[in-house]
Amino acid sequence: MTQQDTDEQINDGNDGFVVDTEDCEARELAHRERGTARPITVVGNPVLHKECKDVTEFDEKLAALIDDMFASQKAAEGVGLAANQIGVDLKVFVYDCPDDDGVRHTGVVVNPVLEELPADQRHLDESNEGCLSVPTAYAELGRPDYAVVSGQDAQGNPIKVRGTGYFARCLQHETDHLYGYLYIDRLSKRDRKDALRQMEEGTPRYETVPNA
Ligand SMILES: [Zn+2]
């Protein structure tokens, strides 16, 4: 995302919500062509189980990290990726994910905070969820079907992102990562155990970081 794009995105009278549905193909491609895919950390790696550090420098290094994250997300066929999933202890996630209406959303959120929904807007959606850091496992998990995340873009401008359906699930899942939580941490003991068993039995289709 260029500075110019960003300015357009936040000044378009969209209630401060970023427009992340335009030029998805071109933006995603540009990021991943500049970046390098890195192996994915898996459950048990300490970087996944603690809160990541806030981003304070909105510089070239951050831009390069975001490019690598898009490249890694694509290589692993993910719809969202948090920085600690490639071993980087910083609050950044990227996404490329369809919503309830099949509309594609592509973007990045730095220092995300999930907004609390009023009780009357909390409708739980029970759907299957998976995670690149728990390869080959899936489990049903109830989550609100609408989510709003506030944070910053790659240049440090304040942004808000909202989503429905699968994309709402993605926004919650990725924000959780950056606070040290995996979706399996939200499962019952029994379902968590089952997910870990699925992981033991499967073979990921992408490169992972072996746990020490
Ligand atoms: Zn995940």
py3Dmol code that shows the C-alpha trace and the ligand (Angstrom):
import py3Dmol

protein = """\
ATOM      1  CA  MET A   1       0.000   0.000   0.000  1.00  0.00           C
ATOM      2  CA  THR A   2       1.401   3.360  -0.902  1.00  0.00           C
ATOM      3  CA  GLN A   3       1.070   6.515   1.149  1.00  0.00           C
ATOM      4  CA  GLN A   4      -1.218   7.958  -1.499  1.00  0.00           C
ATOM      5  CA  ASP A   5      -3.547   4.972  -1.467  1.00  0.00           C
ATOM      6  CA  THR A   6      -3.719   5.158   2.284  1.00  0.00           C
ATOM      7  CA  ASP A   7      -4.661   8.815   2.306  1.00  0.00           C
ATOM      8  CA  GLU A   8      -7.442   8.103  -0.150  1.00  0.00           C
ATOM      9  CA  GLN A   9      -8.582   5.201   1.922  1.00  0.00           C
ATOM     10  CA  ILE A  10      -8.972   7.077   5.167  1.00  0.00           C
ATOM     11  CA  ASN A  11     -10.396  10.282   3.699  1.00  0.00           C
ATOM     12  CA  ASP A  12     -13.228   8.883   1.661  1.00  0.00           C
ATOM     13  CA  GLY A  13     -16.024   9.545   4.130  1.00  0.00           C
ATOM     14  CA  ASN A  14     -16.358   5.872   5.026  1.00  0.00           C
ATOM     15  CA  ASP A  15     -16.746   6.513   8.789  1.00  0.00           C
ATOM     16  CA  GLY A  16     -13.020   5.989   9.220  1.00  0.00           C
ATOM     17  CA  PHE A  17     -13.238   2.414   7.968  1.00  0.00           C
ATOM     18  CA  VAL A  18     -10.517   1.449   5.560  1.00  0.00           C
ATOM     19  CA  VAL A  19     -11.522   0.447   2.024  1.00  0.00           C
ATOM     20  CA  ASP A  20      -9.872  -2.958   1.686  1.00  0.00           C
ATOM     21  CA  THR A  21     -11.986  -4.395  -1.140  1.00  0.00           C
ATOM     22  CA  GLU A  22     -10.465  -2.502  -4.090  1.00  0.00           C
ATOM     23  CA  ASP A  23      -7.496  -3.625  -6.237  1.00  0.00           C
ATOM     24  CA  CYS A  24      -7.029  -6.656  -3.981  1.00  0.00           C
ATOM     25  CA  GLU A  25      -5.338  -8.747  -6.661  1.00  0.00           C
ATOM     26  CA  ALA A  26      -2.821  -6.034  -7.589  1.00  0.00           C
ATOM     27  CA  ARG A  27      -2.031  -5.000  -4.009  1.00  0.00           C
ATOM     28  CA  GLU A  28      -1.579  -8.578  -2.810  1.00  0.00           C
ATOM     29  CA  LEU A  29       0.642  -9.410  -5.795  1.00  0.00           C
ATOM     30  CA  ALA A  30       2.820  -6.301  -5.334  1.00  0.00           C
ATOM     31  CA  HIS A  31       3.468  -7.149  -1.680  1.00  0.00           C
ATOM     32  CA  ARG A  32       4.330 -10.770  -2.217  1.00  0.00           C
ATOM     33  CA  GLU A  33       6.522 -10.100  -5.247  1.00  0.00           C
ATOM     34  CA  ARG A  34       8.668  -7.809  -3.111  1.00  0.00           C
ATOM     35  CA  GLY A  35       8.654 -10.258  -0.217  1.00  0.00           C
ATOM     36  CA  THR A  36      10.072 -13.684   0.589  1.00  0.00           C
ATOM     37  CA  ALA A  37       8.019 -16.538   1.985  1.00  0.00           C
ATOM     38  CA  ARG A  38       9.251 -17.688   5.388  1.00  0.00           C
ATOM     39  CA  PRO A  39       8.506 -20.931   7.277  1.00  0.00           C
ATOM     40  CA  ILE A  40       5.537 -20.922   9.664  1.00  0.00           C
ATOM     41  CA  THR A  41       5.892 -21.303  13.452  1.00  0.00           C
ATOM     42  CA  VAL A  42       3.670 -23.960  15.045  1.00  0.00           C
ATOM     43  CA  VAL A  43       1.947 -24.474  18.398  1.00  0.00           C
ATOM     44  CA  GLY A  44       4.560 -24.878  21.125  1.00  0.00           C
ATOM     45  CA  ASN A  45       6.896 -22.192  19.732  1.00  0.00           C
ATOM     46  CA  PRO A  46       7.142 -19.553  22.513  1.00  0.00           C
ATOM     47  CA  VAL A  47       6.687 -16.644  20.078  1.00  0.00           C
ATOM     48  CA  LEU A  48       3.069 -17.768  19.544  1.00  0.00           C
ATOM     49  CA  HIS A  49       2.194 -17.924  23.232  1.00  0.00           C
ATOM     50  CA  LYS A  50       2.939 -14.415  24.486  1.00  0.00           C
ATOM     51  CA  GLU A  51       1.760 -10.927  23.639  1.00  0.00           C
ATOM     52  CA  CYS A  52       3.772  -9.383  20.794  1.00  0.00           C
ATOM     53  CA  LYS A  53       5.432  -5.990  21.077  1.00  0.00           C
ATOM     54  CA  ASP A  54       3.727  -2.829  19.851  1.00  0.00           C
ATOM     55  CA  VAL A  55       5.095  -1.458  16.585  1.00  0.00           C
ATOM     56  CA  THR A  56       6.640   1.976  17.116  1.00  0.00           C
ATOM     57  CA  GLU A  57       8.696   2.403  13.928  1.00  0.00           C
ATOM     58  CA  PHE A  58       6.723   2.750  10.700  1.00  0.00           C
ATOM     59  CA  ASP A  59       9.729   2.391   8.454  1.00  0.00           C
ATOM     60  CA  GLU A  60      11.181   0.402   5.560  1.00  0.00           C
ATOM     61  CA  LYS A  61      11.800  -2.532   7.860  1.00  0.00           C
ATOM     62  CA  LEU A  62       8.108  -2.731   8.710  1.00  0.00           C
ATOM     63  CA  ALA A  63       7.210  -2.466   5.010  1.00  0.00           C
ATOM     64  CA  ALA A  64       9.615  -5.337   4.245  1.00  0.00           C
ATOM     65  CA  LEU A  65       8.086  -7.439   7.040  1.00  0.00           C
ATOM     66  CA  ILE A  66       4.606  -6.860   5.603  1.00  0.00           C
ATOM     67  CA  ASP A  67       5.835  -7.927   2.146  1.00  0.00           C
ATOM     68  CA  ASP A  68       7.299 -11.123   3.629  1.00  0.00           C
ATOM     69  CA  MET A  69       4.027 -11.751   5.464  1.00  0.00           C
ATOM     70  CA  PHE A  70       2.008 -11.523   2.235  1.00  0.00           C
ATOM     71  CA  ALA A  71       4.496 -13.854   0.520  1.00  0.00           C
ATOM     72  CA  SER A  72       4.306 -16.323   3.427  1.00  0.00           C
ATOM     73  CA  GLN A  73       0.509 -16.144   3.592  1.00  0.00           C
ATOM     74  CA  LYS A  74       0.253 -16.986  -0.103  1.00  0.00           C
ATOM     75  CA  ALA A  75       2.835 -19.791   0.047  1.00  0.00           C
ATOM     76  CA  ALA A  76       0.943 -21.423   2.922  1.00  0.00           C
ATOM     77  CA  GLU A  77      -2.459 -20.717   1.312  1.00  0.00           C
ATOM     78  CA  GLY A  78      -3.682 -18.747   4.328  1.00  0.00           C
ATOM     79  CA  VAL A  79      -6.383 -16.071   4.493  1.00  0.00           C
ATOM     80  CA  GLY A  80      -4.657 -14.256   7.351  1.00  0.00           C
ATOM     81  CA  LEU A  81      -1.220 -14.239   8.940  1.00  0.00           C
ATOM     82  CA  ALA A  82       0.163 -12.711  12.132  1.00  0.00           C
ATOM     83  CA  ALA A  83       3.833 -11.639  12.404  1.00  0.00           C
ATOM     84  CA  ASN A  84       4.603 -14.159  15.153  1.00  0.00           C
ATOM     85  CA  GLN A  85       3.580 -16.904  12.723  1.00  0.00           C
ATOM     86  CA  ILE A  86       6.822 -16.156  10.874  1.00  0.00           C
ATOM     87  CA  GLY A  87       8.679 -15.736  14.161  1.00  0.00           C
ATOM     88  CA  VAL A  88       8.525 -11.931  14.452  1.00  0.00           C
ATOM     89  CA  ASP A  89       7.526 -10.501  17.828  1.00  0.00           C
ATOM     90  CA  LEU A  90       5.551  -7.475  16.590  1.00  0.00           C
ATOM     91  CA  LYS A  91       1.851  -6.611  16.489  1.00  0.00           C
ATOM     92  CA  VAL A  92       1.128  -6.836  12.754  1.00  0.00           C
ATOM     93  CA  PHE A  93      -1.256  -8.990  10.776  1.00  0.00           C
ATOM     94  CA  VAL A  94      -2.132  -9.248   7.097  1.00  0.00           C
ATOM     95  CA  TYR A  95      -5.246 -10.705   5.536  1.00  0.00           C
ATOM     96  CA  ASP A  96      -6.688 -11.732   2.191  1.00  0.00           C
ATOM     97  CA  CYS A  97     -10.073 -13.134   3.018  1.00  0.00           C
ATOM     98  CA  PRO A  98     -13.657 -13.269   1.723  1.00  0.00           C
ATOM     99  CA  ASP A  99     -16.579 -12.023   3.840  1.00  0.00           C
ATOM    100  CA  ASP A 100     -20.165 -13.261   4.215  1.00  0.00           C
ATOM    101  CA  ASP A 101     -21.070 -11.914   0.763  1.00  0.00           C
ATOM    102  CA  GLY A 102     -18.030 -13.464  -0.928  1.00  0.00           C
ATOM    103  CA  VAL A 103     -16.337 -10.060  -1.196  1.00  0.00           C
ATOM    104  CA  ARG A 104     -12.555 -10.207  -0.975  1.00  0.00           C
ATOM    105  CA  HIS A 105     -10.780  -8.073   1.647  1.00  0.00           C
ATOM    106  CA  THR A 106      -7.014  -7.512   1.507  1.00  0.00           C
ATOM    107  CA  GLY A 107      -4.957  -5.463   3.935  1.00  0.00           C
ATOM    108  CA  VAL A 108      -2.719  -5.052   6.947  1.00  0.00           C
ATOM    109  CA  VAL A 109      -3.373  -3.928  10.522  1.00  0.00           C
ATOM    110  CA  VAL A 110      -0.619  -2.762  12.864  1.00  0.00           C
ATOM    111  CA  ASN A 111      -1.198  -2.671  16.647  1.00  0.00           C
ATOM    112  CA  PRO A 112      -4.758  -4.057  16.313  1.00  0.00           C
ATOM    113  CA  VAL A 113      -7.322  -3.821  19.072  1.00  0.00           C
ATOM    114  CA  LEU A 114     -10.585  -5.743  18.800  1.00  0.00           C
ATOM    115  CA  GLU A 115     -13.565  -3.557  19.675  1.00  0.00           C
ATOM    116  CA  GLU A 116     -16.087  -4.898  22.160  1.00  0.00           C
ATOM    117  CA  LEU A 117     -19.480  -5.364  20.520  1.00  0.00           C
ATOM    118  CA  PRO A 118     -22.681  -4.323  22.271  1.00  0.00           C
ATOM    119  CA  ALA A 119     -24.592  -7.423  23.426  1.00  0.00           C
ATOM    120  CA  ASP A 120     -27.357  -6.888  20.832  1.00  0.00           C
ATOM    121  CA  GLN A 121     -24.756  -7.036  18.030  1.00  0.00           C
ATOM    122  CA  ARG A 122     -23.158 -10.247  19.263  1.00  0.00           C
ATOM    123  CA  HIS A 123     -24.452 -13.148  17.189  1.00  0.00           C
ATOM    124  CA  LEU A 124     -22.353 -16.260  17.469  1.00  0.00           C
ATOM    125  CA  ASP A 125     -21.505 -18.092  14.307  1.00  0.00           C
ATOM    126  CA  GLU A 126     -20.498 -21.730  14.813  1.00  0.00           C
ATOM    127  CA  SER A 127     -18.120 -22.567  12.007  1.00  0.00           C
ATOM    128  CA  ASN A 128     -14.993 -24.537  11.346  1.00  0.00           C
ATOM    129  CA  GLU A 129     -11.739 -22.784  12.053  1.00  0.00           C
ATOM    130  CA  GLY A 130      -8.151 -23.693  11.242  1.00  0.00           C
ATOM    131  CA  CYS A 131      -4.751 -22.086  11.685  1.00  0.00           C
ATOM    132  CA  LEU A 132      -1.483 -22.301   9.749  1.00  0.00           C
ATOM    133  CA  SER A 133       0.245 -22.726  13.133  1.00  0.00           C
ATOM    134  CA  VAL A 134      -1.869 -25.793  13.935  1.00  0.00           C
ATOM    135  CA  PRO A 135      -1.365 -27.459  10.540  1.00  0.00           C
ATOM    136  CA  THR A 136      -3.995 -29.834   9.135  1.00  0.00           C
ATOM    137  CA  ALA A 137      -6.356 -29.454  12.132  1.00  0.00           C
ATOM    138  CA  TYR A 138      -9.861 -27.962  12.164  1.00  0.00           C
ATOM    139  CA  ALA A 139     -12.436 -27.468  14.888  1.00  0.00           C
ATOM    140  CA  GLU A 140     -15.811 -25.818  15.239  1.00  0.00           C
ATOM    141  CA  LEU A 141     -15.644 -22.618  17.267  1.00  0.00           C
ATOM    142  CA  GLY A 142     -18.376 -20.080  18.003  1.00  0.00           C
ATOM    143  CA  ARG A 143     -17.372 -16.468  17.393  1.00  0.00           C
ATOM    144  CA  PRO A 144     -19.322 -13.234  16.799  1.00  0.00           C
ATOM    145  CA  ASP A 145     -20.273 -12.934  13.096  1.00  0.00           C
ATOM    146  CA  TYR A 146     -19.256  -9.260  12.995  1.00  0.00           C
ATOM    147  CA  ALA A 147     -15.990  -7.729  14.109  1.00  0.00           C
ATOM    148  CA  VAL A 148     -14.361  -4.302  14.213  1.00  0.00           C
ATOM    149  CA  VAL A 149     -10.616  -3.900  14.688  1.00  0.00           C
ATOM    150  CA  SER A 150      -8.913  -0.558  15.161  1.00  0.00           C
ATOM    151  CA  GLY A 151      -5.197  -0.018  14.689  1.00  0.00           C
ATOM    152  CA  GLN A 152      -2.777   1.598  12.287  1.00  0.00           C
ATOM    153  CA  ASP A 153      -1.727   1.146   8.685  1.00  0.00           C
ATOM    154  CA  ALA A 154       1.859   0.589   7.516  1.00  0.00           C
ATOM    155  CA  GLN A 155       2.518   4.337   7.697  1.00  0.00           C
ATOM    156  CA  GLY A 156       1.109   4.738  11.201  1.00  0.00           C
ATOM    157  CA  ASN A 157      -2.214   6.351  10.218  1.00  0.00           C
ATOM    158  CA  PRO A 158      -5.145   5.296  12.419  1.00  0.00           C
ATOM    159  CA  ILE A 159      -7.491   2.840  10.678  1.00  0.00           C
ATOM    160  CA  LYS A 160     -10.512   0.704  11.430  1.00  0.00           C
ATOM    161  CA  VAL A 161     -11.416  -2.538   9.675  1.00  0.00           C
ATOM    162  CA  ARG A 162     -14.758  -4.291   9.890  1.00  0.00           C
ATOM    163  CA  GLY A 163     -15.895  -7.643   8.665  1.00  0.00           C
ATOM    164  CA  THR A 164     -18.703 -10.174   8.562  1.00  0.00           C
ATOM    165  CA  GLY A 165     -18.799 -13.955   8.448  1.00  0.00           C
ATOM    166  CA  TYR A 166     -15.525 -15.688   7.672  1.00  0.00           C
ATOM    167  CA  PHE A 167     -13.717 -12.341   7.523  1.00  0.00           C
ATOM    168  CA  ALA A 168     -15.024 -11.381  10.985  1.00  0.00           C
ATOM    169  CA  ARG A 169     -13.636 -14.706  12.199  1.00  0.00           C
ATOM    170  CA  CYS A 170     -10.303 -13.926  10.531  1.00  0.00           C
ATOM    171  CA  LEU A 171     -10.022 -10.476  12.171  1.00  0.00           C
ATOM    172  CA  GLN A 172     -10.640 -12.007  15.611  1.00  0.00           C
ATOM    173  CA  HIS A 173      -8.306 -14.952  14.987  1.00  0.00           C
ATOM    174  CA  GLU A 174      -5.401 -12.766  13.822  1.00  0.00           C
ATOM    175  CA  THR A 175      -5.808 -10.234  16.630  1.00  0.00           C
ATOM    176  CA  ASP A 176      -5.817 -13.142  19.117  1.00  0.00           C
ATOM    177  CA  HIS A 177      -2.465 -14.329  17.692  1.00  0.00           C
ATOM    178  CA  LEU A 178      -0.803 -11.023  18.522  1.00  0.00           C
ATOM    179  CA  TYR A 179      -1.929 -11.293  22.138  1.00  0.00           C
ATOM    180  CA  GLY A 180      -0.542 -14.825  22.412  1.00  0.00           C
ATOM    181  CA  TYR A 181      -3.700 -16.847  21.813  1.00  0.00           C
ATOM    182  CA  LEU A 182      -4.387 -19.581  19.276  1.00  0.00           C
ATOM    183  CA  TYR A 183      -7.928 -20.596  18.380  1.00  0.00           C
ATOM    184  CA  ILE A 184      -7.331 -23.956  20.090  1.00  0.00           C
ATOM    185  CA  ASP A 185      -6.917 -22.036  23.367  1.00  0.00           C
ATOM    186  CA  ARG A 186     -10.621 -21.153  23.032  1.00  0.00           C
ATOM    187  CA  LEU A 187     -11.737 -24.762  22.571  1.00  0.00           C
ATOM    188  CA  SER A 188     -12.890 -27.208  25.233  1.00  0.00           C
ATOM    189  CA  LYS A 189     -10.130 -29.454  26.574  1.00  0.00           C
ATOM    190  CA  ARG A 190     -11.481 -32.319  24.556  1.00  0.00           C
ATOM    191  CA  ASP A 191     -11.723 -30.392  21.261  1.00  0.00           C
ATOM    192  CA  ARG A 192      -8.253 -28.942  21.796  1.00  0.00           C
ATOM    193  CA  LYS A 193      -6.850 -32.414  22.290  1.00  0.00           C
ATOM    194  CA  ASP A 194      -8.605 -33.582  19.147  1.00  0.00           C
ATOM    195  CA  ALA A 195      -7.161 -30.676  17.135  1.00  0.00           C
ATOM    196  CA  LEU A 196      -3.643 -31.479  18.367  1.00  0.00           C
ATOM    197  CA  ARG A 197      -4.178 -35.123  17.408  1.00  0.00           C
ATOM    198  CA  GLN A 198      -5.261 -34.062  13.900  1.00  0.00           C
ATOM    199  CA  MET A 199      -2.069 -32.025  13.689  1.00  0.00           C
ATOM    200  CA  GLU A 200       0.088 -34.988  14.771  1.00  0.00           C
ATOM    201  CA  GLU A 201      -1.508 -37.168  12.116  1.00  0.00           C
ATOM    202  CA  GLY A 202      -1.302 -34.684   9.237  1.00  0.00           C
ATOM    203  CA  THR A 203       1.522 -33.322   7.109  1.00  0.00           C
ATOM    204  CA  PRO A 204       1.514 -29.585   6.326  1.00  0.00           C
ATOM    205  CA  ARG A 205       1.733 -28.552   2.674  1.00  0.00           C
ATOM    206  CA  TYR A 206       4.104 -25.699   3.559  1.00  0.00           C
ATOM    207  CA  GLU A 207       7.374 -25.285   5.380  1.00  0.00           C
ATOM    208  CA  THR A 208       7.206 -25.012   9.180  1.00  0.00           C
ATOM    209  CA  VAL A 209       9.723 -24.060  11.864  1.00  0.00           C
ATOM    210  CA  PRO A 210      10.602 -27.170  13.898  1.00  0.00           C
ATOM    211  CA  ASN A 211      10.027 -26.721  17.637  1.00  0.00           C
ATOM    212  CA  ALA A 212      13.066 -27.043  19.890  1.00  0.00           C
TER     213      ALA A 212
END
"""
ligand_1 = """\
1
ZN
Zn -3.783 -18.657 12.997
"""
view = py3Dmol.view(width=600, height=400)
view.addModel(protein, "pdb")
view.setStyle({"model": 0}, {"cartoon": {"style": "trace"}})
view.addModel(ligand_1, "xyz")
view.setStyle({"model": 1}, {"stick": {}})
view.zoomTo()
view.show()
